[in-house]
Amino acid sequence: MSDTAKSRAAALPHLRRGGLAKGDPIPLPLTMAAIFHAPGDATGFDQYGRFSNPTWDAVEQMLAHLEDAPCVAFPSGMAAISAVFFGLLKAGDRILLPSDGYHTTRALADRFLKSFGVAYDVRPTSSFLEGGFDGYRLAFVETPANPSLDICDIAAVAEAVHRAGAVLVVDNTTMTPFGQRPLDLGADIVIAADTKAPNGHSDVLFGHVASRDADIISRVTDWRETSGAIPGPFEAWLVHRGLETLDVRFDRMCTSAEMIARQLKNHRAISGLRFPGLESDPSHNLARAQMERFGFLISFVLASEDKAEDFINNCALMQAATSFGGVHTSAERRSKRGDAVPPGFVRLSVGCEPVEELWQAIEASLDAIGG
């Protein structure tokens, strides 16, 4: 971890300290309120639950601290993506999306943006630079892509996108601000599903948009307020609590994933192994250049759908579940979610279990299905 990241991590649990009066609770209080006392001119004060909430404010302060940029919180990662699309785009615009990233982003463009006159194209993450960006209003990348774990050069893409007069959005869900910093690499907007590692306990949906462009922040905030795409205060409180331990959890998950990926590389049942931290991975050199950690996601292919299901379901220290980034290790056969991957493709999310015991459980389940 860089000195800057260490400083950011150390300050994160103490952001409320400067505003505390004697006798105030140190943990964040949960403010459950739809209305607030607002006599006369209440400008600058909380007034109504669709406009603001003190619990949101605290979470957005933490996220802004991590991103080093203003943040706007949303009730899910897709709500954050929707706010960027509907807040910034207009009829006649064309956007570029990754063909191998999270499929719901493409579904949103296909089912809804098209009917509002916004066209879209797709391009693989690994070759996102090829073809240029002329004619696009917005380019959206997810790197590492979910679930393929392919990577693109954020700085090079940002330069090319800006040269074409477009806006670059980076989905940083798989990495968190401790693993990768797209705004520092030239991205205009970062979105993330804080449902994953930032919350970390798989008990809440949440998302955020971060940008250093005041107009972009104003537009997505206006979209949230007008559309009602607001996070609940209890959900915000849970994410605040999760963020306080993100540094510790993320460090352990990434460290364990590096060890497990190296063990998986040598197992006879595994093919198509992808993990950016492996020297043999096609994206390794780029990952070393632009990522602070290699992440906690690993993907690989087993011989068949049945073998993949048996591996996941029979591993004693693994949950069969969609989503990722929780304290528990989980895995999913992604073709059943509509991704264009082989039937035996597995996305593995490494959790916080002791790594030796976790590997023993994974190895036992792989051995049981055979090569």
Secondary structure in CASP SS format (residue, H / E / C, confidence):
PFRMAT SS
TARGET T0000
AUTHOR 0000-0000-0000
METHOD secondary structure of the structure
MODEL  1
M C 1.00
S C 1.00
D H 1.00
T H 1.00
A H 1.00
K H 1.00
S H 1.00
R H 1.00
A H 1.00
A H 1.00
A H 1.00
L H 1.00
P H 1.00
H H 1.00
L C 1.00
R C 1.00
R H 1.00
G H 1.00
G H 1.00
L C 1.00
A C 1.00
K C 1.00
G C 1.00
D C 1.00
P C 1.00
I C 1.00
P C 1.00
L C 1.00
P C 1.00
L C 1.00
T C 1.00
M C 1.00
A C 1.00
A C 1.00
I E 1.00
F C 1.00
H C 1.00
A C 1.00
P C 1.00
G C 1.00
D C 1.00
A C 1.00
T C 1.00
G C 1.00
F C 1.00
D C 1.00
Q C 1.00
Y E 1.00
G C 1.00
R C 1.00
F C 1.00
S C 1.00
N C 1.00
P H 1.00
T H 1.00
W H 1.00
D H 1.00
A H 1.00
V H 1.00
E H 1.00
Q H 1.00
M H 1.00
L H 1.00
A H 1.00
H H 1.00
L H 1.00
E H 1.00
D C 1.00
A C 1.00
P C 1.00
C E 1.00
V E 1.00
A E 1.00
F E 1.00
P C 1.00
S C 1.00
G H 1.00
M H 1.00
A H 1.00
A H 1.00
I H 1.00
S H 1.00
A H 1.00
V H 1.00
F H 1.00
F H 1.00
G H 1.00
L H 1.00
L C 1.00
K C 1.00
A C 1.00
G C 1.00
D C 1.00
R E 1.00
I E 1.00
L E 1.00
L E 1.00
P E 1.00
S C 1.00
D C 1.00
G C 1.00
Y C 1.00
H H 1.00
T H 1.00
T H 1.00
R H 1.00
A H 1.00
L H 1.00
A H 1.00
D H 1.00
R H 1.00
F H 1.00
L H 1.00
K H 1.00
S H 1.00
F H 1.00
G C 1.00
V C 1.00
A E 1.00
Y E 1.00
D E 1.00
V E 1.00
R E 1.00
P C 1.00
T H 1.00
S H 1.00
S H 1.00
F C 1.00
L C 1.00
E C 1.00
G C 1.00
G C 1.00
F C 1.00
D C 1.00
G C 1.00
Y C 1.00
R C 1.00
L E 1.00
A E 1.00
F E 1.00
V E 1.00
E E 1.00
T C 1.00
P C 1.00
A C 1.00
N C 1.00
P C 1.00
S C 1.00
L C 1.00
D C 1.00
I C 1.00
C C 1.00
D C 1.00
I H 1.00
A H 1.00
A H 1.00
V H 1.00
A H 1.00
E H 1.00
A H 1.00
V H 1.00
H H 1.00
R H 1.00
A C 1.00
G C 1.00
A C 1.00
V E 1.00
L E 1.00
V E 1.00
V E 1.00
D E 1.00
N C 1.00
T C 1.00
T C 1.00
M C 1.00
T H 1.00
P H 1.00
F H 1.00
G H 1.00
Q E 1.00
R C 1.00
P H 1.00
L H 1.00
D H 1.00
L H 1.00
G C 1.00
A C 1.00
D C 1.00
I E 1.00
V E 1.00
I E 1.00
A E 1.00
A C 1.00
D C 1.00
T C 1.00
K C 1.00
A C 1.00
P C 1.00
N C 1.00
G C 1.00
H C 1.00
S C 1.00
D C 1.00
V C 1.00
L C 1.00
F C 1.00
G E 1.00
H E 1.00
V E 1.00
A E 1.00
S E 1.00
R C 1.00
D C 1.00
A H 1.00
D H 1.00
I H 1.00
I H 1.00
S H 1.00
R H 1.00
V H 1.00
T H 1.00
D H 1.00
W H 1.00
R H 1.00
E H 1.00
T H 1.00
S H 1.00
G C 1.00
A C 1.00
I C 1.00
P C 1.00
G C 1.00
P H 1.00
F H 1.00
E H 1.00
A H 1.00
W H 1.00
L H 1.00
V H 1.00
H H 1.00
R H 1.00
G H 1.00
L H 1.00
E C 1.00
T C 1.00
L H 1.00
D H 1.00
V H 1.00
R H 1.00
F H 1.00
D H 1.00
R H 1.00
M H 1.00
C H 1.00
T H 1.00
S H 1.00
A H 1.00
E H 1.00
M H 1.00
I H 1.00
A H 1.00
R H 1.00
Q H 1.00
L H 1.00
K H 1.00
N C 1.00
H C 1.00
R C 1.00
A C 1.00
I C 1.00
S E 1.00
G E 1.00
L E 1.00
R E 1.00
F C 1.00
P C 1.00
G C 1.00
L C 1.00
E C 1.00
S C 1.00
D C 1.00
P C 1.00
S C 1.00
H H 1.00
N H 1.00
L H 1.00
A H 1.00
R H 1.00
A H 1.00
Q H 1.00
M E 1.00
E C 1.00
R C 1.00
F C 1.00
G C 1.00
F C 1.00
L E 1.00
I E 1.00
S E 1.00
F E 1.00
V E 1.00
L C 1.00
A C 1.00
S C 1.00
E H 1.00
D H 1.00
K H 1.00
A H 1.00
E H 1.00
D H 1.00
F H 1.00
I H 1.00
N H 1.00
N C 1.00
C C 1.00
A C 1.00
L C 1.00
M C 1.00
Q E 1.00
A E 1.00
A C 1.00
T C 1.00
S C 1.00
F C 1.00
G C 1.00
G C 1.00
V C 1.00
H C 1.00
T C 1.00
S E 1.00
A E 1.00
E E 1.00
R E 1.00
R H 1.00
S H 1.00
K H 1.00
R H 1.00
G C 1.00
D C 1.00
A C 1.00
V C 1.00
P C 1.00
P C 1.00
G C 1.00
F E 1.00
V E 1.00
R E 1.00
L E 1.00
S E 1.00
V C 1.00
G C 1.00
C C 1.00
E C 1.00
P C 1.00
V H 1.00
E H 1.00
E H 1.00
L H 1.00
W H 1.00
Q H 1.00
A H 1.00
I H 1.00
E H 1.00
A H 1.00
S H 1.00
L H 1.00
D H 1.00
A H 1.00
I H 1.00
G C 1.00
G C 1.00
END
